[in-house]
Amino acid sequence: MDNFRSDTFGKLNAADYDAQHDPGTTDATVALIAGLVPAGGAVLELAIGTGRVALPLSQMGFAVSGIEASPEMVAKMRAKPGGDAIPTVIGDMADVDIEGMFDHIFLVFNTLFNLPSQEAQIRCFENVSKHLKPGGTFLIETFVPNFTGFTENQRVKTMQLEVDRLCIEAVTNDPVAQIFAFLRVHITADGMKLVPLPMRYAYPAEIDLMARLAGLRRKHRWGGWDKQDFTADSTFHVSVYEKPFS
Ligand SMILES: C[S@@+](CC[C@H](N)C(=O)[O-])C[C@H]1O[C@@H](n2cnc3c(N)ncnc32)[C@H](O)[C@@H]1O
């Protein structure tokens, strides 16, 4: 997937992102983040998208800003009530600068893995550390790599099968680069749509190391948004890192 760039996701998905990408955890995500930040605190969302999490936090009185690679996704946020009030820098979260220091930064919905290499992910942690106030926190949500259904580093799964539509997801795994290359194929009477997504995955322990390289210490790890224990059965984790005072 050599042609996949940081703004490709938005070009392909912005039009129907909200309808197609509801994880069903938004209220719990907002509640957990709100509980980590002092009232009215400065909050930055990396890869803010269409404002799914940022908008409710802004409405609760937090001073929310964003970074996002896709102008198309930001245009969708801007079209929503309150969307214009969230200053957002268009750029790559691994490198782009943003004015200000924050009490809390977050990156949810597996989006760390949209950065295509370990190097880019490390730079992202360093960028976060540079913009966190001492004592500030960084929250991250990613899936735990899972190879159920894979044979010879690939799998195909039927996601939707109706009388008038079919969605199939094909995935290949590169265990050296740690990249899942996803391709969703949507077939309807109107034709066929291809939605690719490469994801450079990492286990929680590697993510902890990236945080340490950036001078951040792990404070929490949960196996869900209701602060469930993280166990061998957890399919994803919510982890919080802190920037020490000195
Ligand atoms: C799964 S969506 C998540 C959007 C939003 N955070 C949410 O939870 O609904 C991934 C988002 O990451 C953005 N993105 C991908 N790579 C990026 C990068 N390198 N820098 C900034 N944003 C990026 C995409 O454009 C898209 O808006």
The ligand as an SDF file (V2000), in Angstrom:
LIG
                    3D

 27 29  0  0  0  0  0  0  0  0999 V2000
  -10.2310    6.1920   12.9900 C   0  0  0  0  0  0  0  0  0  0  0  0
  -10.2000    7.9100   12.6620 S   0  0  0  0  0  0  0  0  0  0  0  0
  -10.3410    8.5610   14.3090 C   0  0  0  0  0  0  0  0  0  0  0  0
  -10.9750    9.9500   14.3410 C   0  0  0  0  0  0  0  0  0  0  0  0
  -11.3550   10.4210   15.7430 C   0  0  0  0  0  0  0  0  0  0  0  0
  -10.1950   10.5210   16.6050 N   0  0  0  0  0  0  0  0  0  0  0  0
  -12.3620    9.4710   16.3480 C   0  0  0  0  0  0  0  0  0  0  0  0
  -12.0240    8.8290   17.3450 O   0  0  0  0  0  0  0  0  0  0  0  0
  -13.4740    9.3760   15.8380 O   0  0  0  0  0  0  0  0  0  0  0  0
   -8.5060    8.1930   12.2780 C   0  0  0  0  0  0  0  0  0  0  0  0
   -8.1940    9.6410   11.9940 C   0  0  0  0  0  0  0  0  0  0  0  0
   -6.7840    9.8070   11.9680 O   0  0  0  0  0  0  0  0  0  0  0  0
   -6.4360   10.7260   10.9570 C   0  0  0  0  0  0  0  0  0  0  0  0
   -5.0210   10.5200   10.6700 N   0  0  0  0  0  0  0  0  0  0  0  0
   -4.4460    9.4480   10.0730 C   0  0  0  0  0  0  0  0  0  0  0  0
   -3.1070    9.5860   10.0360 N   0  0  0  0  0  0  0  0  0  0  0  0
   -2.8350   10.7730   10.6260 C   0  0  0  0  0  0  0  0  0  0  0  0
   -1.6230   11.4750   10.9080 C   0  0  0  0  0  0  0  0  0  0  0  0
   -0.4400   10.9540   10.5690 N   0  0  0  0  0  0  0  0  0  0  0  0
   -1.6970   12.6640   11.5360 N   0  0  0  0  0  0  0  0  0  0  0  0
   -2.8950   13.1920   11.8830 C   0  0  0  0  0  0  0  0  0  0  0  0
   -4.0850   12.5760   11.6420 N   0  0  0  0  0  0  0  0  0  0  0  0
   -4.0440   11.3720   11.0360 C   0  0  0  0  0  0  0  0  0  0  0  0
   -7.4070   10.3760    9.8520 C   0  0  0  0  0  0  0  0  0  0  0  0
   -7.5200   11.3890    8.8750 O   0  0  0  0  0  0  0  0  0  0  0  0
   -8.6920   10.1710   10.6560 C   0  0  0  0  0  0  0  0  0  0  0  0
   -9.3670   11.3680   10.8430 O   0  0  0  0  0  0  0  0  0  0  0  0
  1  2  1  0
  2  3  1  0
  2 10  1  0
  3  4  1  0
  4  5  1  0
  5  6  1  0
  5  7  1  0
  7  8  2  0
  7  9  1  0
 10 11  1  0
 11 12  1  0
 11 26  1  0
 12 13  1  0
 13 14  1  0
 13 24  1  0
 14 15  1  0
 14 23  1  0
 15 16  2  0
 16 17  1  0
 17 18  1  0
 17 23  2  0
 18 19  1  0
 18 20  2  0
 20 21  1  0
 21 22  2  0
 22 23  1  0
 24 25  1  0
 24 26  1  0
 26 27  1  0
M  CHG  2   2   1   9  -1
M  END
$$$$
